[in-house]
Amino acid sequence: MKQGGVLTARVLPGPAVLWAARVLLAVALEMLQCEGPVSTRDSSCHTASDVTGPRDRDFQVKGYTFSKPFHLIVSYDWLILQSPAMPMFEGDALVLRCQAWQDWPLTQVTFYRDGAALGPPGPSRELSIAALRKADGGHYHCSAMFRGPGPGSLQTASPVAVAVQDLFPDPVLRASPSAEPREGTAVTLSCRTQLRRERPAGRLLFAFYKGGGALRGWGPSSELQMPAAAAAHSGSYWCEAITEDSRVWKRSPELEVRVQGPSSSAAPPASKPAPQKPAAPGTPAVEPPGPQPPPPVPSSLDPAPTPPLQALDPHLLHQMTLLLKQMQDVQALLGHLVTELRDLSGHLKLETMKGRAEHE
């Protein structure tokens, strides 16, 4: 195997030594000829675009595939916290396990992040986070008591660092060619972000908004076209990016778009008014017609009348749905309460009538 640029091998008995020597010699020869992964299909050499360092490379030599290295840590503590070795990204599922020596039974297991307890002590040895966020990063450890053999005092595991990387950067909204276009010119809004190269699988969906209303719902295109900018298009725009599984969602800062009026250089030169004959005495003077405003330029982005619920933020709509359901539950509860009050009132009236009858 290859370690730190030096080829090493264990001493093997008999023919195994010769076989291992041939493999190592082949690796050494190929490595002298190539600087990147080797393709055995056409005996050529190339560097993969996703290779970030020597530790991340897979080499295929003479039909043999060498896996990426992994780190093995051996501990002699009574209690350890097991965590994934691979780097974690936003949206990943995380499982931390509080492991005892010889898998002895534990009680009063408590998990901590950055020294703060994440909950009361309990019997569960695992801490699960379904979808990681950046705020979940930190130093984790656990503590527990042994129920069977082992030390009789509370034991604490060494802390483990959990780093959560961005799955994709926060989107940034850009206007091309400018955020201050002239009326009638074409403008393209681009929601700029992309998945990390370490996680190329899947894709992002994009949505565009102006002020508090949605311009376009979720879709794979990161661009929004304005064929002809108009004064009505001026305003504050922003976009959102979300993964297909809806685990990671991010919003861009707002971009102010100001559509400028037509350029003065493009206006036709003003012509002198034709001389008019003097009006007859006693006739009121007629004022010449002034310049008329230009007709409005139609655009595909003029906000069409939409139902109020469709123009709302999808997250706000979800919250409103939950609130409506809670109101319906309260209404049903009030109905039951009114029924019980009626029954109680009838019962009290009956008791009162019986009491009067007994006194009479």
Salt bridges, closest charged atoms under 4 A:
GLU90 OE1 - LYS250 NZ 2.95
ASP92 OD2 - ARG199 NH2 2.84
ASP103 OD1 - ARG97 NH2 3.88
ASP103 OD1 - ARG125 NH1 2.72
GLU126 OE2 - ARG97 NH1 3.60
ASP166 OD1 - LYS134 NZ 3.35
ASP166 OD1 - LYS250 NZ 3.36
ASP170 OD1 - LYS250 NZ 3.88
GLU244 OE2 - ARG203 NE 2.67
ASP245 OD2 - ARG247 NE 3.81
GLU254 OE2 - ARG251 NH2 3.33
ASP302 OD1 - HIS233 NE2 3.37
ASP329 OD2 - LYS325 NZ 3.50
GLU351 OE2 - HIS347 NE2 3.79
